[in-house]
Structures are given as C-alpha cells and as structure tokens.
Amino acid sequence: MKIYDVEGFPNPARVRIALAEKGAADKVEFVAVDVMSGEHRSPEFKKMNPDAVVPCLELADGTHISQCNAITEYIDAAFEGPSLTGKTAKERAQISMMNLRAENGLLNAVGTYFHHATDGLGPDLETYQCAEWGNKQKEIAGQTMSYLDTVLANSDYLAGDAFSVADITAFAGLAFADFAKVEIPESLTHLHAWRAKVAQRPSIAG
C-alpha cells in the first residue's frame, strides 16, 4: 500500500491518525506530493485521483482510493484494532453523522475560508477566490465549534463513549483553524478539554 500525501495537511493528518490508531502506520509507504509546485494537478496524478487532492491510497493491485472518508473506512476494515467507524448499524450511523458534521461544518468550512478569504496557498494555486463565500464559511466554522461543545458537554467523544473517525476529523479541523487563524473561543470549555484529551493519544502525541 502507498499513500500519496503531504505531511501536516489536514486530510492527510486524518489518514495518518487512523493508521496509527490501528497500529498500521508501518504497513504503508508514504509518497510525498509537491502540492506547492502543482504536482497534484498534473496529468499523472489526476490519473490516480481525478479530484486532484491529497491523500490518495494505492493498493497492491493498483486500485486507487481517494476521498478521505473512503480511505479511513478502508483502513478501519483492513486492519485489526478498535473500530473507528462503528460495529453496529446504530454506531456506524451515529459516527458517520458526526463525522460529516465535523467535516462539512468545521474542517471544510475552515478550508474554504483559508482558500477564499486569505492568501491561502498563494496566487499560483488559488486561481479563483470568493472572499464573501470564504467569510461566510468562517462563520459556519464558529457555529460548528459551538455545536460540538454542546455535544461534548454530555459525551466523552463526538459520537458516544468511544474514539472514532468523527473525533479525528474534528481534531484535524481545529488544527487547521489554528493555522488559518480562525479563533476557537475560550468559552467552549468542553471542546478545549476534549481537544487536550485527544492530543494525548499515542496516535497523535507520538
């Protein structure tokens, strides 16, 4: 297995955390993609992933899997260890729901703000920007943080008592918020406490 990615980027981080949680980080080869020079938009890369984004998983038989949620689902099913996507129908549905809320409302919203309402990755890569849309997504990210705080007031993790891909996505989203200078209000005490707890996991703390 190979994973084409950029270490430190939000979605690659999600995959790397999932691999570490499953004890499988040494089962894959990481291939660095030079995003800053536009390698992800090259014809060669787009043959693997038409979305032209990282990460992209390559299996031994040559199959390519993109979309972060699809990659983490594969990892969860392919390796032993605690389930990150749920075992029962109810667990899987709840985790999927919270993962999408964290992805759409936080991580992707921060990403849209970063790419549209700031300099982002620079003019060579940010070929279209709509600042109004980016700033609106920044508002949504703040609203989502507040929502997640209310969830964590009554739950150890975002989808119940067990750590899951929803927590991985939200944790990556908050890291992206730090990078993009999107404020995480100090008043969200449950969210901050959860973040500190998750940061101590071996898959993240190292």
C-alpha positions in Angstrom: 0.0 0.0 0.0 1.1 3.5 -0.8 -0.4 6.8 0.4 0.3 9.9 -1.6 0.0 12.9 0.7 1.6 16.0 2.2 2.6 15.5 5.8 0.9 18.1 8.1 -2.0 18.9 5.7 -5.4 18.4 7.4 -6.8 15.4 5.4 -3.5 13.6 5.2 -3.3 14.0 9.0 -6.7 12.3 9.4 -5.4 9.2 7.5 -2.2 9.1 9.4 -4.0 9.3 12.7 -6.4 6.5 11.6 -3.4 4.3 10.6 -1.7 4.9 14.0 -4.9 4.1 15.9 -5.0 0.7 14.1 -1.3 0.1 14.6 -0.7 0.1 10.9 1.4 3.1 10.2 4.3 0.8 9.3 2.2 -1.1 6.8 2.1 1.6 4.2 4.7 3.6 2.2 4.1 7.4 2.2 4.8 9.2 -1.1 5.2 13.0 -0.8 3.3 15.1 -3.3 4.7 18.5 -4.1 1.5 20.5 -3.9 3.2 23.8 -3.8 4.5 23.2 -7.3 1.2 21.9 -8.5 2.1 18.2 -8.7 -1.4 17.2 -7.6 -2.8 18.9 -10.7 -0.5 17.1 -13.1 -2.0 14.6 -15.6 -0.1 11.8 -13.9 -1.5 12.4 -10.5 -5.0 13.0 -11.9 -5.0 9.6 -13.4 -4.8 8.3 -9.8 -7.2 10.9 -8.4 -9.3 13.0 -10.7 -10.1 15.2 -7.7 -6.5 16.5 -7.8 -6.2 16.5 -4.0 -4.3 14.5 -1.3 -4.4 12.0 0.2 -4.8 9.1 -2.3 -4.4 5.5 -1.4 -2.9 3.0 -3.8 -3.4 -0.7 -3.1 -1.1 -3.5 -4.1 -3.3 -4.4 -7.1 -3.1 -0.9 -8.4 -6.5 0.3 -7.2 -6.6 3.9 -6.2 -8.9 5.2 -3.5 -9.4 8.9 -2.9 -11.8 10.9 -0.6 -10.6 10.9 3.0 -13.6 9.2 4.4 -13.3 6.3 1.9 -9.6 5.9 2.8 -10.2 5.8 6.5 -13.1 3.4 6.1 -10.8 1.1 4.1 -8.1 1.4 6.8 -10.6 0.6 9.6 -11.8 -2.6 7.8 -8.4 -3.7 6.6 -6.5 -3.7 9.9 -7.1 -5.2 13.3 -7.8 -3.0 16.3 -10.7 -1.0 17.8 -13.2 0.1 15.3 -13.1 3.7 14.2 -16.3 3.6 12.2 -18.6 1.6 14.4 -19.7 -2.0 14.7 -23.4 -1.9 14.9 -25.8 -0.2 12.5 -26.6 2.5 15.1 -22.9 3.1 15.9 -22.0 3.4 12.2 -24.8 5.8 11.5 -24.1 8.0 14.5 -20.3 8.1 13.7 -21.0 8.8 10.1 -23.4 11.6 11.0 -21.0 13.3 13.4 -18.0 12.8 11.1 -19.9 14.6 8.3 -20.9 17.4 10.6 -17.3 17.9 11.7 -16.0 17.6 8.1 -18.6 19.9 6.4 -19.1 22.4 9.3 -15.6 22.7 10.6 -12.7 21.3 8.5 -14.1 22.1 5.1 -15.5 25.4 6.3 -12.1 26.5 7.6 -10.6 25.2 4.4 -13.0 27.3 2.3 -12.2 30.4 4.4 -8.5 29.8 4.1 -8.6 29.3 0.3 -11.1 32.1 -0.5 -10.7 34.8 2.1 -6.9 34.7 2.8 -3.9 34.4 0.6 -4.2 30.7 1.0 -1.5 28.8 -0.8 -0.6 31.8 -3.0 -1.7 33.2 -6.3 -0.3 30.3 -8.4 -2.6 27.8 -6.7 -5.5 30.0 -5.6 -6.7 30.6 -9.1 -10.3 31.5 -8.1 -11.4 33.2 -4.8 -14.7 34.5 -3.5 -14.0 36.3 -0.2 -17.6 36.7 0.7 -18.1 32.9 0.5 -15.0 32.3 2.5 -16.0 34.6 5.3 -19.4 33.0 5.4 -17.8 29.6 5.9 -15.7 31.1 8.7 -19.0 31.9 10.5 -20.2 28.4 9.9 -17.0 27.0 11.4 -17.6 29.1 14.5 -21.2 27.8 14.8 -20.0 24.3 14.4 -17.4 24.7 17.2 -20.2 25.8 19.5 -22.4 22.9 18.4 -19.6 20.4 19.1 -19.1 22.0 22.5 -22.7 21.2 23.4 -22.3 17.6 22.2 -19.2 17.1 24.3 -20.9 18.5 27.4 -22.7 15.2 27.6 -20.4 12.8 25.8 -16.8 11.7 26.1 -16.3 11.7 22.4 -18.3 13.2 19.5 -20.2 10.0 18.7 -20.5 8.4 22.1 -18.2 6.8 24.6 -15.5 5.6 22.0 -13.0 7.5 20.0 -13.9 7.4 16.3 -13.2 9.0 12.9 -15.5 11.8 13.9 -13.0 12.8 16.6 -10.2 12.5 14.1 -11.9 14.8 11.7 -12.8 17.4 14.3 -9.3 17.4 15.8 -7.8 18.0 12.3 -10.4 20.7 11.8 -9.3 22.6 14.9 -5.6 22.2 13.9 -6.5 23.8 10.6 -8.4 26.5 12.4 -5.2 27.4 14.3 -3.2 27.5 11.1 -5.8 29.7 9.4 -6.1 31.9 12.4 -9.8 31.1 13.0 -10.5 31.7 16.7 -11.6 28.8 18.9 -13.4 30.7 21.7 -12.1 30.1 25.2 -15.7 29.9 26.4 -16.1 26.5 24.6 -14.6 24.7 27.6 -15.9 21.2 26.7 -14.3 21.4 23.3 -11.0 22.6 24.7 -11.0 19.8 27.3 -11.8 17.2 24.6 -9.0 18.6 22.4 -6.5 18.3 25.2 -7.5 14.8 25.9 -7.4 13.7 22.3 -4.0 15.3 21.8 -2.6 12.9 24.4 -3.5 9.8 22.4 -0.4 7.9 21.2 -1.6 8.2 17.6 -1.3 12.0 17.9 1.2 12.7 20.6 3.6 10.2 19.1 
